[in-house]
Amino acid sequence: MSDQYQKEFASLVDIIARLRGSEGCPWDKKQTHTSLREFLLEETYEVLEALDEEDHRKLCQELGDLLLQIILHARIASENGEFELEEVLKTINEKLVRRHPHIFGNVQVQDAAEVSHNWEAIKKGERSPEASILDSVPRSMPALAYSQDIQRRAAQAGFDWENIDGVIDKLNEEVKELKAASSQEEKADEFGDLFFTLVNIARRMGIDPETALRQSNRKFYKRFSHMEKICRERGLDLESLSFDEQNALWEEAKRSL
C-alpha cells in the first residue's frame, strides 16, 4: 500500500474520531450500533444500485459511504471497549490467509470450484461440531438472498436434486398446490414454497435472484414511467383507460425501450 493510501485511510479514521469527539458533531456523537443499522443497509443497497447501473464513478462514491459506516462502527466499538479497528483488520487478514492455503500455503487446486470446496471445508473446521452449516447465514439477510445461501450450503452437503429437471417438476407441483390452497394462510404458505423453489432453480442456473429481481423491477419502472409519459403527451388519463388500452401502451413502451 502506498504512502498516499495509508494517509487517506488514516485521515478517514481521524475524521470519524473528531466527529465523535467531545467537540464533534451532535448527530455523529449520538449514534450507536443500533441506530446505524438502517444506514448500513441503505449504503449497501446504494452500492448494489451503482453496480447494477455499471456507474463506476457512483460506485466509487458509494463504496466510500459504505466504508464510512464500517469505520464509524469500529469507532463506536472502540469507545465502548468492545474492540479496536486494528482487530477488525487483523481478523479479516488472518481469515483470508487461513482460507487461501493455495496462495499462502502449499495446497494445490485445479480451479475455482475446488477453491470454493476447500473454503467451505475450512469454514466447517472453524465451527462448533454441534453447529448447523446454516447457522452462519445471517437471518436478517433479504429473504431471496438468504434462501439462495441456505440452499447452496445444503447442496454442498449433498442435499440437492440430481438435475434441474427435478426442480422444474417441483415448481409445477408447487403451482398446483398454490392453486388448490383454500385459506389465506395456506396460500401464503404455498406461495413461500413456490418462491423457495424458484430460488432453487435460479441457483441451479447460476442466477442471483436478488439481482435478477432488481433488474426486472428496474425494467418495469422504466416501462411504466414511459407509459405515463405517453399519456401526458397525448392528454390521456392512464387510470381511466381500459386494461386492453393500458396493455397496448405497455407494448408500445416495450418497443420504445
Secondary structure, 3 states (H helix, E strand, C coil): CCHHHHHHHHHHHHHHHHHHCCCCCHHHHCCCCCCCHHHHHHHHHHHHHHHHHCCHHHHHHHHHHHHHHHHHHHHHHHHCCCCCHHHHHHHHHHHHHHCCHHHHCCCCCCCHHHHHHHHHHHHHHHCCCCCCCCCCCCCCCCHHHHHHHHHHHHHHCCCCCCCHHHHHHHHHHHHHHHHHCCCHHHHHHHHHHHHHHHHHHHHHCCCCHHHHHHHHHHHHHHHHHHHHHHHHHHCCCHHHCCHHHHHHHHHHHHHHC
